[in-house]
Amino acid sequence: MTVVTILGAGGKMGNRITKPLLETKKYQLRFVEKSEAGQARIREAGLQVMDLDEALKGTDVVIFTTPDALVRQISDEVVPKLDPGTKILFLDPAAIAASRVKMREDISCFVCHPTHPPVFSLLGETDPAARRDYWGGGLATQALVFAIAWGTEEEADLVETIATEMFAPISASHRITVQQMALLEPALSETLINGCVEVITQGLQKVIDLGVPEAAAKDFCMGHLQISIALLFEELNWKLSDGALMALKHAQGSLFRDDWAAIFEPENVLASVKQITGGDK
């Protein structure tokens, strides 16, 4: 039986992946958690917290579910203790893209990240609870991106299987590189998408402050947000109206800098992942 050690097992992501992995009955799971609150959550679930050194002995796979800002510190402690042949899995590309994890040639390293359930895929879910599983908490179907930082295809197959099981239900696992994953997150998702949505929320509040009733403004905003996504991502065989196209053209000049796409330049992506994982040091 494959031995899998989960670091940060008492946190939000550790808890998210534990249940589906337990349900497979394929793995011997070991749980490591430093915080007292996290340890209490693990014990409340009827599971045992293990000492780090004990958990790492003979483990096949180590999954880091720890915060990005702490990954370098934790990996500096963990990686030297690993047995040769151990496979490590990170749930975000930032630490690897920022070279925060020291490479050992006798272990292998992989990165995965769930896409979260796509907007329009949720409409196809038959369970009402699944239709509201926006994060991907085990009810709604989502996809996954997976990258080999270093290691063999045989090792990757094992770890990718674990990744798809712990984020199930999964519609597809897309093999990409670590650098490509960093373009998706943080650049595309956290910088661009979150930035645009934050501006939308500010715009909504602005019209409310200008006197539009809050309920009317929210209904109008949410409905138009959905139809705009459907039209601009060609989910519908319709086109924006002439008036909407004129407003869009004006928006591109007044809302965005001409060089906004520089967020995808390698040096800016590197600066972002370094900031996320502890700064320039």
C-alpha positions in Angstrom: 0.0 0.0 0.0 1.3 3.4 -1.0 2.2 5.6 2.1 1.2 9.2 1.7 2.1 11.9 4.3 0.0 15.1 4.3 1.8 18.1 5.7 -0.6 20.8 7.1 -3.3 18.1 7.3 -5.4 20.1 9.8 -5.8 23.1 7.5 -8.4 23.9 5.0 -6.7 22.2 2.0 -5.4 19.3 4.1 -8.9 18.6 5.3 -10.2 18.9 1.7 -7.9 16.2 0.3 -8.0 13.9 3.3 -11.6 12.7 2.9 -11.4 11.6 -0.7 -8.1 9.9 -0.2 -9.5 8.0 2.8 -12.4 6.9 0.7 -10.2 5.3 -2.0 -8.9 2.8 0.7 -5.7 2.7 -1.5 -3.3 4.6 0.7 -1.8 4.5 4.2 -2.2 8.1 5.2 -0.1 9.9 7.7 -1.1 13.3 9.1 1.3 16.0 10.2 0.1 19.3 11.7 1.9 21.8 14.0 -1.0 24.0 15.1 -3.1 22.9 18.1 -6.3 23.9 16.3 -5.4 21.8 13.3 -4.4 18.9 15.5 -7.7 19.1 17.2 -9.6 18.9 13.9 -7.6 15.8 12.9 -8.4 14.1 16.1 -12.1 15.1 15.9 -12.2 13.2 12.6 -10.9 10.1 14.4 -7.5 10.3 12.9 -4.0 10.3 14.4 -1.5 13.2 14.3 2.1 12.0 13.7 5.4 13.5 14.5 7.1 14.8 11.4 10.2 12.6 11.6 8.1 9.5 12.3 5.7 10.3 9.4 8.5 10.8 6.9 10.2 7.4 7.5 9.3 5.1 4.7 6.8 7.4 3.1 6.3 7.2 -0.6 4.6 10.5 -1.3 4.7 13.8 0.7 1.9 16.3 0.0 2.6 20.0 1.0 -0.8 21.6 1.9 1.0 24.4 3.8 0.7 28.2 3.1 2.9 29.5 0.2 4.7 31.9 2.5 5.9 29.0 4.7 6.8 26.5 2.0 10.5 27.5 1.8 10.9 27.2 5.5 9.0 23.9 5.7 10.7 22.3 2.7 14.1 23.3 4.1 13.2 21.2 7.1 11.5 18.3 5.3 13.4 17.7 2.1 16.8 16.7 3.7 15.0 14.1 5.8 13.3 12.3 2.9 14.3 8.8 1.9 15.7 8.4 -1.6 12.9 7.7 -4.0 10.3 9.8 -2.2 7.9 11.8 -4.3 6.8 15.3 -3.2 3.7 17.1 -4.4 3.0 20.8 -4.1 -0.6 22.2 -4.6 0.6 25.5 -6.1 3.4 26.4 -8.6 4.7 29.4 -6.7 7.3 27.8 -4.5 8.8 25.7 -7.4 8.6 28.6 -9.9 10.4 30.8 -7.4 13.1 28.1 -6.8 12.2 28.0 -3.1 12.6 24.2 -2.9 16.1 22.8 -3.0 16.4 20.1 -5.7 17.5 16.6 -4.7 18.3 14.3 -7.6 17.3 11.2 -5.6 13.7 12.3 -5.0 11.1 13.6 -7.5 8.9 16.7 -7.4 5.5 17.5 -8.9 3.0 20.3 -8.8 -0.8 20.3 -9.3 -3.6 22.7 -8.9 -7.4 22.3 -9.4 -9.1 24.6 -11.8 -12.2 25.0 -9.6 -15.6 24.1 -11.1 -16.0 26.1 -14.4 -18.9 28.7 -14.4 -21.1 27.0 -17.0 -20.2 23.4 -15.9 -22.0 24.1 -12.6 -25.3 24.4 -14.6 -25.0 20.8 -15.6 -24.8 19.5 -12.0 -28.0 17.7 -10.9 -27.4 18.1 -7.2 -28.4 21.6 -5.9 -25.5 21.5 -3.4 -23.0 20.6 -6.3 -24.3 23.6 -8.3 -23.2 25.8 -5.4 -19.8 24.1 -4.9 -17.9 27.0 -6.4 -14.6 26.2 -4.8 -14.5 22.5 -5.7 -15.1 20.9 -2.3 -15.8 17.4 -3.6 -19.3 17.8 -5.1 -18.9 19.6 -8.4 -16.7 18.4 -11.2 -13.6 20.3 -12.0 -10.4 19.8 -14.0 -6.8 19.7 -12.8 -3.4 21.0 -14.1 -0.4 18.8 -13.3 3.4 19.4 -13.9 6.6 17.5 -13.5 9.2 19.7 -11.7 11.6 16.8 -11.9 11.1 13.1 -12.0 10.1 10.2 -14.3 6.9 9.5 -16.1 6.3 6.4 -14.0 6.6 8.5 -10.8 4.4 11.2 -12.4 1.7 8.7 -13.2 1.4 7.6 -9.6 1.3 11.1 -8.2 -1.1 12.4 -10.9 -3.4 9.6 -9.9 -3.3 10.7 -6.3 -3.9 14.3 -7.4 -7.0 13.4 -9.4 -8.4 11.3 -6.5 -7.9 13.9 -3.9 -9.6 16.6 -6.0 -12.3 14.4 -7.3 -14.6 14.5 -9.2 -12.1 15.4 -12.0 -13.1 15.8 -15.6 -9.6 16.0 -17.0 -6.0 16.3 -15.9 -4.0 18.6 -18.1 -0.2 18.0 -18.3 1.6 21.4 -18.5 5.0 22.8 -17.3 5.6 24.5 -14.0 6.3 27.8 -15.9 3.0 27.4 -17.7 1.2 26.8 -14.4 2.7 30.0 -13.0 1.2 31.9 -16.0 -2.2 30.5 -15.0 -1.7 31.2 -11.3 -0.8 33.8 -10.1 -0.7 35.8 -13.4 -4.0 34.9 -15.1 -6.2 33.9 -12.2 -5.0 35.9 -9.2 -3.6 39.0 -10.9 -5.8 39.5 -13.9 -9.1 37.8 -13.1 -9.2 38.8 -9.4 -8.2 42.3 -10.4 -11.0 42.7 -12.9 -13.6 41.2 -10.6 -12.5 43.5 -7.8 -13.0 46.5 -10.1 -16.5 45.1 -10.8 -17.3 45.0 -7.1 -16.1 48.5 -6.7 -18.2 49.6 -9.7 -21.3 47.9 -8.1 -20.7 49.8 -4.9 -20.3 53.0 -6.8 -23.7 52.9 -8.5 -25.3 51.9 -5.1 -23.6 55.0 -3.6 -25.0 57.1 -6.4 -28.5 56.0 -5.5 -29.4 52.8 -7.3 -31.2 50.5 -4.9 -28.8 47.8 -3.7 -31.0 44.8 -4.7 -31.6 46.2 -8.2 -27.9 46.9 -8.7 -26.9 43.4 -7.6 -29.5 41.7 -9.7 -28.5 43.7 -12.7 -24.7 43.2 -12.1 -24.9 39.4 -11.6 -27.2 38.9 -14.6 -25.0 41.0 -16.9 -21.8 39.4 -15.5 -23.1 36.0 -16.5 -24.3 37.0 -20.0 -21.0 38.9 -20.7 -19.0 35.8 -19.8 -21.2 33.7 -22.0 -21.0 36.0 -25.0 -17.3 36.9 -24.8 -16.2 33.3 -24.2 -18.6 32.2 -27.1 -20.8 30.0 -25.0 -23.7 31.5 -26.9 -24.2 31.9 -30.7 -24.9 35.6 -30.1 -22.9 38.8 -30.4 -22.6 41.9 -28.3 -24.9 44.7 -29.4 -23.4 47.7 -31.2 -23.9 49.8 -28.1 -22.2 47.2 -26.0 -19.3 47.0 -28.4 -18.9 50.8 -28.3 -18.8 50.7 -24.5 -16.3 47.9 -24.5 -14.0 49.8 -26.8 -14.2 52.8 -24.6 -13.6 50.7 -21.5 -10.3 49.2 -22.9 -8.9 52.7 -23.2 -10.2 54.1 -19.8 -9.8 51.0 -17.6 -6.6 49.3 -18.7 -3.1 50.5 -19.2 -1.7 49.8 -22.7 1.0 47.5 -21.1 -1.3 45.5 -18.8 -0.2 42.2 -20.5 3.2 42.7 -19.0 1.9 40.7 -16.0 2.7 37.7 -18.1 6.3 38.6 -18.8 8.8 36.1 -17.2 10.4 38.7 -14.9 7.0 39.9 -13.6 5.7 36.3 -13.0 9.0 35.6 -11.2 8.6 38.7 -9.0 5.0 37.7 -8.2 5.8 34.1 -7.2 8.7 35.4 -5.1 6.5 37.9 -3.3 3.9 35.1 -2.6 6.5 32.8 -1.2 8.2 35.2 1.2 9.7 38.2 -0.7 12.9 38.8 -2.5 15.2 37.0 -0.1 
